[in-house]
Amino acid sequence: GEIVKEAGCGYLVKYGDVADLSEVLRSALVKSDINRRLVQLGRNYIERHLAWDNIVSQVEELYEGCLH
């Protein structure tokens, strides 16, 4: 949920809130344009923050910091 919120790429529903989940699902079924936008936001977030190249760079920086 934290990543979805940060990336703005999906719907969040409070755990156990069946009525809200039902409403969100109904809404998602009729708003395909919004869903396409959410998918694109998710892809962008993954490419910027979770792609392997970025992770490797972060780990290398962490290791270098430990050595100095």
N, C-alpha and C positions, 0 to 999 in steps of 0.2 A: 503494500500500500504506500509506503514512503516514496518509493521510486515513481510509482504512478502519479502521486501527488506532485512531486518535484518536477517531473517531466510534463505534467499536464496532459497525459496521454491515455486516460481511461476514466472509468467510472468507479467511484468508491461508495461502498455501502457498509454501514455499521454491522458488525457481526450479529447475526440473529434477527436482523430487521427484514423479515420476509416481505412485508408490504412494500418497503422501499426497493428491495431487490426486484420484485415483480414490476414495479413502476419503471425502474431503470431499464430492465430488459424490454418492456413494451416500447419505451421511448427509443432505445437503441435499434429496434427492428424497423422503425419508420424513419430514422434519421441517418440514412446511409452516407450522406455528405459529411456529417459530423464524424461518423465512424471512420471514414477515409482520412479525415484530418487527424484524428487521434492516432491512427496507425502511423501516419507520417511523422507525427511528433514523437512517437515511441521509437521509430527507426532512427530519427535524428539523435535522440538522447542516447541510444545504444551506440551509435557510431562515435559520438563525442566522448562518452564516459565509460563505456563498457567494452569497446573493441579491444581485441587482444594487444594490438600495438600500443594503445594507451596504457593498458595494465602493465605491460612489460616495462615501459618507460617509468611508471610510478614505482615499480618494484626495484628497478635499477637505481633510481634516485634514493630510495629508502636504504638500500645496501650501501651505496656510496656515503650517505650520511652517517651510517654506523662505523664506517672505516676511518672517518676523519675525526 
